[in-house]
Amino acid sequence: MIACMAAAALISGFDGPGDKPTIALGDRREIFADQFLIREMKGARLVMHPPRDEGAVMHFDQPWESNAPAYITILHDGDIYRAYYRGGHQRAEGKKEDNTCYAESKDGIHWEKPKLGLIEANNSKENNIILEEAPLTHNFSPFIDKNPQAKPNERLKAFGGTNKSGLVPFASADGKHWRKMQEKSVINDGLLDSQNVSFWSESEQLYVCYFRSWTGGNDRGYRSVSRSTSPDFIHWSKPVEMTYGSRPYEHIYTQQTSPYFRAPHIYVAIGSRFVPHRQIATLDQLNELKVDPGQHKGLSEPFIMTSRGGNVYDRTFMEAFIRPAMGLNHWSARTNYPSLNIVPVGNSEMSLYVNQDYAQPTGHLRRYSMRVDGFSSINAPYKGGSVRTKTFTFTGKALEINYSTSAIGEIRIALTDENGEDLPGYSLLDSEELVGNEIARTVTWNGRTDLSAMAGKPVQLHIYLKDADLYSIRFK
C-alpha cells in the first residue's frame, strides 16, 4: 500500500493528455531505446546497458586473411550462424588483393572456417574464401532476404563495391555460393568505401540501403549516412541524407543499421564513431604493437542509435556503447569496429561481435553478450519513479514485459484511458506487484490478464518502478 501511495504521488504531477496523435501499437514489441512511446518520466530515466565482454571467438591468422578484416557481417540463419569478412591474399602476379572469407557456427560462440574449395589462394583451394573480385570484395555485405516474394535461389542478397565500381547486387541460395544479379551497378551516389548495409524492411515493405556520405560532400565536413530505397533491389531511389535531430555531427565510420530481430520495425545501429584528431599511443608504442602505419592516427569506439524508417536517426544515447578496453592495442585508429547485426544466442541472450586489434598481428573477432532487448531500459532508483506513455491502441489480450528488479524493488502498471484516468480494475492498486528478473512476464490485475475489452481503444500506461528496469513491453 505504501508503494502504491508513493506511485500515485509521482504520477499525480503529470501533465494532461495533449493533442498528440494516437499510436497504433498493434502487437509490436517496443524496446525502450528512444522516447517513441514515452510521454513523461518523473524520477525515472532511460539508461543504456553496455554489453559484457565474452572474449575472442575468431582469430584472423591465415595467410589468405587480412590483419584489417573490416566490415564483418554476422547472420543468424535458422540453425546456423554465418560470418563474412574481408581477407586478402597474394595473387600470381604478386599483388595483394581483397577477398571475402566465410566462417560458420552452430551456437554463435564457437566458430569454424570451412575448407570450401571455391577460390585458389597460395596455390591451394583449401581455404574459406568465397569471392575474390576487387573492389567488390572490399566491403561485401550480405543479408537474409525476408521479403516473402524473394525467390528461393535469391534467399540471401548482398551488395559489394566502392566508388570505383558502384554497388553491384549479388544473390545466393546457401550463403556460400554467390552470383551477380547483374553486372551493372545499381547505386553509384554517395561515398561507398565503408560498409554498405541493405535489408528488406518488413515495416516499410521495401528494400533499404544505408551508406556513407559526407555532410559537406566529397570528403568535406563529417562522415555521415545517406539512404536509398528500392521495391526490387535493382531500381533504387535518389539518396537522402539521414538526420540526427538536435544532436551534433560526429564522424560515423560505420553505422551497421539493421532491423532488431525481436522488433523489426525498429532499426538498431551499433556503429563505429571515429575521432580522427586523437592519438594516445606514441609512435614507439604503435611500432611495438606492430600496428600498420596507416592506422596510427585516430580513435574508434562503438556507439548506438536507432531509426524507425525514413531518413531520421534517434541518438538518445551519445555516450560510448562499448568503451575501448585497457591496453594500448585497443586504442589504435580503427580497432573496435562492431560487426553488422545483433543475433540471439539461446533464449535470453543476444550477441554483438566486435573486430579488435585492427591492423595488428593479434587481430581477432570478439563476442559481447547482452540480455535480450537489453540495449537500454526505463530505470528508477530505490526511491522510485514513474512513467506515463503516450496514447496508443493495441491488439491482443495480454501485456507481456521484460524486466528486472532488486529484492526490495518492484514494478506496477496501470491501464488508463486517453485522459489519464484509471480504467476500472486496472489501477496501480489493482496491479500485481512485479518482482523478479524475467524475459517474459504477463502482467495481472487482481489475478486477471485479459485485456481484450480494451483492444482497439485509445489507452495509456502508467508505470511505477522502484529499483527496477523495464526493457520492453508487448501486447500479445
Backbone torsions as a table, in degrees:
resi	resn	phi	psi	omega
1	MET	NA	-41.5	179.7
2	ILE	-61.7	-42.8	178.9
3	ALA	-62.0	-40.5	-180.0
4	CYS	-66.7	-36.2	177.1
5	MET	-65.6	-39.0	177.2
6	ALA	-65.0	-40.7	178.6
7	ALA	-63.2	-43.9	-179.6
8	ALA	-62.1	-37.5	178.3
9	ALA	-64.8	-39.4	179.7
10	LEU	-67.3	-43.1	-175.5
11	ILE	-73.1	-27.3	-175.1
12	SER	-62.9	-18.4	-178.7
13	GLY	-87.7	3.1	-178.0
14	PHE	-72.6	151.1	176.5
15	ASP	-72.4	174.8	178.7
16	GLY	-71.4	178.3	-173.3
17	PRO	-68.6	-23.7	-179.5
18	GLY	71.7	-170.3	-175.8
19	ASP	-121.2	28.3	178.6
20	LYS	-70.7	147.6	179.6
21	PRO	-66.3	151.3	179.1
22	THR	-74.3	134.7	179.8
23	ILE	-86.0	128.7	175.2
24	ALA	-86.7	92.1	-174.0
25	LEU	-78.3	-30.6	-177.7
26	GLY	61.1	-135.6	176.6
27	ASP	-112.5	21.2	-179.2
28	ARG	-70.1	143.7	171.7
29	ARG	-77.5	137.0	175.8
30	GLU	-115.4	119.8	172.8
31	ILE	-94.0	151.2	-175.4
32	PHE	-96.3	69.3	176.8
33	ALA	-105.0	-1.2	178.4
34	ASP	-154.6	-172.9	-176.9
35	GLN	-97.5	13.7	-171.6
36	PHE	-51.6	-45.6	-175.1
37	LEU	-99.0	-7.9	-172.6
38	ILE	-92.3	126.8	174.6
39	ARG	-90.5	-52.4	-179.1
40	GLU	-148.3	151.1	173.9
41	MET	-129.5	140.4	178.9
42	LYS	-134.4	109.7	-176.9
43	GLY	77.2	1.5	177.1
44	ALA	-120.2	167.7	-179.4
45	ARG	-158.1	162.1	171.2
46	LEU	-85.9	130.3	178.3
47	VAL	-126.7	145.7	178.1
48	MET	-92.6	147.4	-179.2
49	HIS	-122.0	95.0	178.1
50	PRO	-58.4	142.7	-176.9
51	PRO	-73.6	166.7	-179.5
52	ARG	-92.6	138.6	177.7
53	ASP	-77.2	117.9	-179.7
54	GLU	-104.8	3.9	175.4
55	GLY	96.0	173.7	-177.9
56	ALA	-70.8	140.2	177.8
57	VAL	-121.0	-13.9	179.8
58	MET	-156.6	132.4	175.9
59	HIS	-107.8	143.2	-179.7
60	PHE	-97.8	84.0	-167.9
61	ASP	-126.6	10.0	-179.9
62	GLN	-94.0	152.5	-175.7
63	PRO	-63.1	-22.2	178.4
64	TRP	-93.9	2.8	176.2
65	GLU	-95.6	179.4	-175.8
66	SER	-124.6	151.6	173.4
67	ASN	-81.7	1.7	177.3
68	ALA	-131.7	62.8	-174.1
69	PRO	-84.1	67.7	-174.9
70	ALA	-74.0	173.9	172.0
71	TYR	59.1	51.5	-179.0
72	ILE	-82.8	138.5	177.2
73	THR	-119.4	134.4	175.1
74	ILE	-117.0	127.3	178.0
75	LEU	-120.2	136.0	171.2
76	HIS	-100.1	106.7	-171.2
77	ASP	-119.2	89.7	-178.2
78	GLY	66.8	-118.3	-178.5
79	ASP	-98.8	17.7	-179.6
80	ILE	-136.2	149.3	173.1
81	TYR	-108.2	136.4	-179.0
82	ARG	-119.9	139.7	176.7
83	ALA	-124.4	136.1	177.3
84	TYR	-125.1	134.4	-177.7
85	TYR	-154.0	159.2	-178.0
86	ARG	-81.7	128.2	172.3
87	GLY	-115.5	-159.8	178.3
88	GLY	-175.6	134.7	-180.0
89	HIS	-143.1	161.9	179.5
90	GLN	-76.3	128.1	175.2
91	ARG	-88.0	171.0	-174.3
92	ALA	-57.7	-35.4	-178.6
93	GLU	-80.6	4.3	174.3
94	GLY	95.6	-8.4	-178.8
95	LYS	-86.2	134.9	176.4
96	LYS	-86.7	131.5	-174.1
97	GLU	-135.1	148.4	179.8
98	ASP	-62.8	146.9	167.0
99	ASN	-134.1	176.9	175.2
100	THR	-117.0	125.0	-179.1
101	CYS	-106.2	161.4	-174.2
102	TYR	-134.7	138.3	173.3
103	ALA	-137.1	162.6	-179.8
104	GLU	-146.0	162.0	-175.8
105	SER	-149.0	150.3	176.1
106	LYS	-92.8	-16.7	-175.8
107	ASP	-132.4	0.3	-178.2
108	GLY	79.0	1.2	-177.5
109	ILE	-116.6	-47.0	-179.5
110	HIS	-102.9	121.1	-172.6
111	TRP	-114.9	147.1	177.3
112	GLU	-127.8	149.9	175.4
113	LYS	-108.6	96.6	-175.7
114	PRO	-68.3	147.5	174.2
115	LYS	-85.7	102.3	-169.5
116	LEU	-87.6	-25.4	179.7
117	GLY	68.9	29.6	-176.1
118	LEU	-99.8	-41.8	-171.9
119	ILE	-126.6	135.9	178.2
120	GLU	-84.6	133.1	174.1
121	ALA	-144.4	132.5	-178.7
122	ASN	54.6	42.2	176.2
123	ASN	65.2	27.1	179.0
124	SER	-152.6	148.4	173.1
125	LYS	-101.7	9.5	178.4
126	GLU	-81.1	74.3	-177.5
127	ASN	-155.9	-179.6	-177.8
128	ASN	-111.6	30.3	178.6
129	ILE	-83.0	136.0	177.5
130	ILE	-112.9	-22.4	-179.4
131	LEU	-145.1	151.6	175.2
132	GLU	-150.9	56.4	178.4
133	GLU	-124.8	95.0	177.8
134	ALA	-71.4	147.2	0.0
135	PRO	-89.4	12.2	-176.1
136	LEU	-66.4	-24.4	-179.8
137	THR	-89.4	-3.1	-179.9
138	HIS	-62.4	-33.4	-173.6
139	ASN	-151.8	39.9	-179.1
140	PHE	-57.4	124.3	-170.7
141	SER	-135.5	101.1	-176.5
142	PRO	-92.2	166.7	172.7
143	PHE	-151.5	158.5	174.3
144	ILE	-86.5	120.6	-174.9
145	ASP	-78.4	110.7	-179.5
146	LYS	-88.2	3.8	176.5
147	ASN	-64.0	120.7	-178.8
148	PRO	-62.1	-16.7	179.0
149	GLN	-90.2	-1.2	-177.6
150	ALA	-64.6	139.2	178.7
151	LYS	-73.6	148.1	-179.5
152	PRO	-56.3	-36.6	179.6
153	ASN	-82.4	4.0	174.4
154	GLU	-127.4	35.4	-177.5
155	ARG	-64.1	-30.5	172.2
156	LEU	-116.5	142.3	177.4
157	LYS	-130.4	166.6	-177.8
158	ALA	-160.0	159.9	166.9
159	PHE	-117.0	141.8	170.6
160	GLY	-136.3	146.2	175.4
161	GLY	135.7	163.6	178.4
162	THR	-129.0	-167.4	177.2
163	ASN	-59.5	-30.9	-178.3
164	LYS	-64.8	-33.9	-173.4
165	SER	-113.0	-19.9	-164.4
166	GLY	73.7	175.0	-179.2
167	LEU	-89.0	121.8	-178.7
168	VAL	-104.0	130.4	-177.8
169	PRO	-82.1	138.9	176.9
170	PHE	-123.1	160.8	175.3
171	ALA	-144.2	155.9	-179.6
172	SER	-153.7	150.7	174.2
173	ALA	-94.2	-30.6	-172.4
174	ASP	-120.2	-1.8	179.1
175	GLY	84.0	-5.8	-179.9
176	LYS	-114.0	-39.4	180.0
177	HIS	-101.8	119.3	-174.3
178	TRP	-120.1	147.2	175.1
179	ARG	-134.5	151.5	174.4
180	LYS	-72.3	134.8	175.0
181	MET	-73.0	-27.7	171.2
182	GLN	-163.8	159.8	-179.2
183	GLU	-76.5	-33.7	-175.8
184	LYS	-75.7	137.1	177.5
185	SER	-68.2	154.1	-175.8
186	VAL	-114.3	-17.4	172.8
187	ILE	-129.8	126.3	-177.8
188	ASN	-126.9	-9.7	178.1
189	ASP	-85.3	161.5	178.2
190	GLY	91.2	174.9	175.9
191	LEU	-101.8	103.4	-164.3
192	LEU	-98.1	24.7	-175.4
193	ASP	-88.9	-5.5	177.5
194	SER	-97.7	-163.5	178.1
195	GLN	-80.8	123.3	-178.6
196	ASN	-97.8	104.1	-167.2
197	VAL	-96.3	128.0	179.7
198	SER	-135.3	157.5	176.3
199	PHE	-169.7	165.6	171.8
200	TRP	-86.5	124.8	179.3
201	SER	-91.6	115.0	177.6
202	GLU	-67.2	-33.1	-177.5
203	SER	-79.5	-36.4	-179.6
204	GLU	-93.3	-13.0	178.9
205	GLN	57.4	48.6	174.7
206	LEU	-163.0	166.9	174.4
207	TYR	-83.4	142.5	176.8
208	VAL	-127.4	151.0	177.1
209	CYS	-137.4	129.9	177.8
210	TYR	-113.2	132.5	-177.1
211	PHE	-150.7	168.9	-174.6
212	ARG	-73.0	140.6	165.8
213	SER	-141.0	173.6	178.3
214	TRP	-117.7	141.8	-177.3
215	THR	-61.9	-30.2	178.9
216	GLY	-102.7	1.7	-178.7
217	GLY	75.4	144.0	172.7
218	ASN	51.9	59.3	175.6
219	ASP	63.2	26.8	177.0
220	ARG	-117.7	146.0	179.4
221	GLY	85.6	-129.4	-177.9
222	TYR	-116.3	144.4	169.6
223	ARG	-63.7	127.5	-176.5
224	SER	-138.3	-158.3	-173.4
225	VAL	-136.2	139.4	169.0
226	SER	-124.7	167.8	-175.4
227	ARG	-142.2	142.3	172.1
228	SER	-124.1	160.8	179.1
229	THR	-130.7	159.4	-177.3
230	SER	-152.8	144.5	174.3
231	PRO	-82.9	-18.0	-170.2
232	ASP	-139.8	6.1	-178.8
233	PHE	73.8	2.1	179.7
234	ILE	-114.5	-42.5	-177.7
235	HIS	-103.5	116.0	-170.3
236	TRP	-116.8	146.2	-179.9
237	SER	-75.2	165.1	174.4
238	LYS	-64.2	134.7	-177.0
239	PRO	-61.6	146.1	175.6
240	VAL	-122.9	134.0	179.8
241	GLU	-69.8	140.9	174.3
242	MET	-77.7	149.9	177.4
243	THR	-116.1	162.5	-173.3
244	TYR	-129.8	25.4	-177.5
245	GLY	63.2	-134.7	-179.3
246	SER	-91.7	5.2	-177.7
247	ARG	-73.2	148.2	-179.4
248	PRO	-71.6	154.3	174.2
249	TYR	-69.7	144.4	170.9
250	GLU	-136.8	164.8	175.6
251	HIS	-76.6	107.2	177.2
252	ILE	-94.7	103.0	-175.3
253	TYR	-77.3	-46.6	169.0
254	THR	-131.3	152.1	-179.1
255	GLN	-114.4	-31.5	173.3
256	GLN	53.8	46.8	-179.5
257	THR	-75.2	127.3	179.8
258	SER	-154.6	151.5	178.4
259	PRO	-66.8	132.5	176.8
260	TYR	-69.7	130.2	-168.1
261	PHE	-64.5	-22.2	177.8
262	ARG	-98.1	-7.7	177.8
263	ALA	-151.8	73.5	-169.8
264	PRO	-65.8	-9.6	174.7
265	HIS	-77.5	-11.3	176.4
266	ILE	-106.9	120.1	177.8
267	TYR	-92.7	121.5	178.1
268	VAL	-101.4	127.4	-179.1
269	ALA	-117.3	106.5	173.1
270	ILE	-108.0	94.3	-173.4
271	GLY	-109.2	-169.1	-179.6
272	SER	-112.4	122.5	174.7
273	ARG	-92.1	130.3	-176.7
274	PHE	-109.5	131.9	177.8
275	VAL	-114.8	90.2	-167.4
276	PRO	-68.1	-24.9	-172.8
277	HIS	-90.2	-2.0	-175.4
278	ARG	-103.9	140.1	174.5
279	GLN	-150.8	119.8	-178.3
280	ILE	-105.7	-19.2	177.6
281	ALA	-88.8	141.6	177.5
282	THR	-76.1	166.6	178.7
283	LEU	-61.0	-40.2	178.9
284	ASP	-63.8	-40.4	179.5
285	GLN	-67.0	-40.5	178.2
286	LEU	-65.8	-39.5	177.4
287	ASN	-66.3	-36.4	178.0
288	GLU	-65.1	-36.0	176.1
289	LEU	-77.3	-7.4	-177.8
290	LYS	61.0	38.4	175.6
291	VAL	-71.5	134.7	176.8
292	ASP	-52.8	130.8	-176.7
293	PRO	-54.5	-27.2	179.5
294	GLY	-74.9	-4.7	-177.0
295	GLN	-118.2	28.5	-179.0
296	HIS	-81.9	-38.9	-170.5
297	LYS	-95.6	132.5	176.4
298	GLY	105.6	161.4	178.0
299	LEU	-133.3	153.7	-179.5
300	SER	-136.4	152.9	174.8
301	GLU	-159.8	152.3	177.2
302	PRO	-72.6	143.7	174.0
303	PHE	-135.5	168.9	-177.6
304	ILE	-129.9	138.5	170.9
305	MET	-146.9	168.9	-178.2
306	THR	-134.9	164.6	173.6
307	SER	-147.5	152.7	175.6
308	ARG	-118.5	32.7	-179.1
309	GLY	97.7	170.1	-177.3
310	GLY	71.4	-163.1	-174.3
311	ASN	-103.3	33.5	-176.2
312	VAL	-119.7	125.7	167.2
313	TYR	-101.2	146.6	172.5
314	ASP	-108.0	121.6	178.4
315	ARG	-112.2	66.0	178.2
316	THR	-58.4	-37.9	-177.5
317	PHE	-112.3	119.2	179.5
318	MET	-96.8	-14.1	-180.0
319	GLU	-72.2	163.2	177.2
320	ALA	-62.4	137.6	174.4
321	PHE	-75.8	-39.1	172.3
322	ILE	-132.8	118.5	176.5
323	ARG	-76.0	145.5	173.3
324	PRO	-55.6	139.0	-174.7
325	ALA	-77.6	173.3	175.3
326	MET	-63.7	149.4	-179.7
327	GLY	104.2	131.3	-176.0
328	LEU	-65.4	-18.3	176.8
329	ASN	-63.2	-19.3	178.9
330	HIS	-92.9	5.1	-172.9
331	TRP	-124.8	28.9	171.3
332	SER	-94.2	176.3	-161.9
333	ALA	-54.1	-58.1	-169.3
334	ARG	-120.1	23.9	170.2
335	THR	-74.1	167.7	-179.4
336	ASN	74.9	25.5	174.4
337	TYR	-72.2	120.9	172.7
338	PRO	-73.1	144.1	173.4
339	SER	-75.7	165.3	177.5
340	LEU	-79.3	130.5	172.5
341	ASN	92.0	139.1	168.8
342	ILE	-103.2	132.0	-173.9
343	VAL	-126.2	148.7	177.6
344	PRO	-72.9	142.5	172.7
345	VAL	-132.3	100.7	-172.4
346	GLY	80.7	-170.0	-174.5
347	ASN	-86.9	-22.9	-172.9
348	SER	-123.4	4.0	-175.2
349	GLU	-130.0	150.3	172.5
350	MET	-135.2	159.5	-173.1
351	SER	-123.3	144.2	169.7
352	LEU	-122.1	140.1	-178.2
353	TYR	-115.4	138.7	-174.9
354	VAL	-128.3	132.2	179.1
355	ASN	-82.1	113.9	-175.9
356	GLN	-121.9	162.6	-173.4
357	ASP	56.7	43.7	-178.2
358	TYR	-61.7	137.3	178.7
359	ALA	60.6	30.1	175.6
360	GLN	-127.3	155.8	179.2
361	PRO	-61.1	-21.1	-178.1
362	THR	-94.3	17.0	-177.0
363	GLY	-54.3	136.9	-177.7
364	HIS	-158.0	167.5	175.1
365	LEU	-103.8	132.6	-174.7
366	ARG	-119.1	140.6	179.7
367	ARG	-98.4	136.7	172.8
368	TYR	-121.1	140.3	-176.9
369	SER	-113.4	152.0	178.1
370	MET	-142.0	154.9	168.8
371	ARG	-63.6	143.6	174.2
372	VAL	-55.5	131.9	-175.7
373	ASP	69.0	6.9	-167.1
374	GLY	-91.5	30.4	173.6
375	PHE	-61.4	-38.7	-174.8
376	SER	-162.9	174.8	-177.9
377	SER	-157.8	165.0	162.7
378	ILE	-82.7	125.2	-176.0
379	ASN	-125.7	143.1	172.1
380	ALA	-134.0	145.5	-178.5
381	PRO	-81.6	-170.3	-177.5
382	TYR	-57.4	-38.6	-176.7
383	LYS	-74.8	-9.2	173.6
384	GLY	96.2	157.7	177.8
385	GLY	-159.2	163.7	-177.4
386	SER	-135.5	155.5	179.7
387	VAL	-134.2	139.7	172.0
388	ARG	-119.9	128.6	-179.2
389	THR	-84.7	167.1	168.7
390	LYS	-70.8	169.1	178.4
391	THR	-75.9	136.6	-179.2
392	PHE	-148.6	164.9	167.8
393	THR	-115.0	156.7	180.0
394	PHE	-139.8	163.0	169.7
395	THR	-116.2	159.2	-177.4
396	GLY	105.9	-172.3	-174.7
397	LYS	-141.5	9.4	178.3
398	ALA	-149.3	151.5	179.0
399	LEU	-107.3	120.8	179.0
400	GLU	-109.5	136.9	179.3
401	ILE	-127.3	153.2	171.5
402	ASN	-111.4	118.4	-168.4
403	TYR	-153.5	167.6	168.5
404	SER	-150.5	146.2	175.6
405	THR	-133.0	167.3	167.5
406	SER	-81.7	178.2	178.2
407	ALA	-65.1	-30.4	179.7
408	ILE	-93.2	-9.8	-174.0
409	GLY	-85.0	177.3	178.4
410	GLU	-168.6	164.3	170.0
411	ILE	-132.6	137.2	171.1
412	ARG	-130.3	146.4	-176.0
413	ILE	-132.0	130.7	174.6
414	ALA	-111.9	144.3	175.0
415	LEU	-105.3	126.9	-177.1
416	THR	-125.1	169.3	173.0
417	ASP	-80.8	-176.4	-174.9
418	GLU	-68.7	-13.3	177.3
419	ASN	-96.5	4.4	178.3
420	GLY	85.6	9.5	179.3
421	GLU	-88.8	133.1	-179.0
422	ASP	-55.8	135.4	171.1
423	LEU	-78.2	136.4	-176.4
424	PRO	-53.6	126.5	178.9
425	GLY	87.2	-0.5	-176.3
426	TYR	-129.2	30.8	179.0
427	SER	-82.5	177.6	175.4
428	LEU	-62.9	-34.9	177.8
429	LEU	-66.1	-31.8	179.4
430	ASP	-80.4	-21.1	-174.1
431	SER	-68.9	140.8	170.1
432	GLU	-61.5	142.4	172.9
433	GLU	-78.3	110.3	-175.2
434	LEU	-90.5	113.5	-179.5
435	VAL	-131.0	131.3	178.6
436	GLY	143.7	-159.0	-177.0
437	ASN	-150.2	97.1	-172.8
438	GLU	-140.3	144.6	175.2
439	ILE	-73.9	-34.9	-177.5
440	ALA	-139.3	112.8	177.1
441	ARG	-132.7	127.6	177.5
442	THR	-85.1	127.9	-177.5
443	VAL	-77.9	139.6	177.6
444	THR	-124.5	152.2	174.6
445	TRP	-126.1	112.3	-176.2
446	ASN	51.6	40.4	178.2
447	GLY	83.0	-2.4	-178.2
448	ARG	-100.5	142.9	175.6
449	THR	-115.7	-17.3	-170.6
450	ASP	-73.3	118.2	178.2
451	LEU	-113.5	12.7	-172.8
452	SER	-59.9	-27.5	179.8
453	ALA	-66.6	-23.7	179.8
454	MET	-95.8	-8.2	-178.2
455	ALA	-58.0	133.7	179.1
456	GLY	84.5	-7.0	-179.6
457	LYS	-99.9	147.8	179.2
458	PRO	-66.4	123.9	-179.4
459	VAL	-139.6	170.7	172.3
460	GLN	-135.4	164.1	170.8
461	LEU	-112.9	137.8	164.9
462	HIS	-109.0	124.1	-174.5
463	ILE	-121.1	126.1	174.9
464	TYR	-108.8	132.0	179.3
465	LEU	-129.4	143.5	172.2
466	LYS	-136.4	120.9	-177.5
467	ASP	43.5	57.3	-171.2
468	ALA	-149.5	160.8	175.3
469	ASP	-129.1	136.7	173.4
470	LEU	-116.7	115.8	-173.4
471	TYR	-92.2	-37.5	-178.7
472	SER	-161.6	161.0	173.8
473	ILE	-134.1	156.7	175.5
474	ARG	-158.9	131.3	170.2
475	PHE	-88.9	130.4	-174.5
476	LYS	-138.1	NA	NA
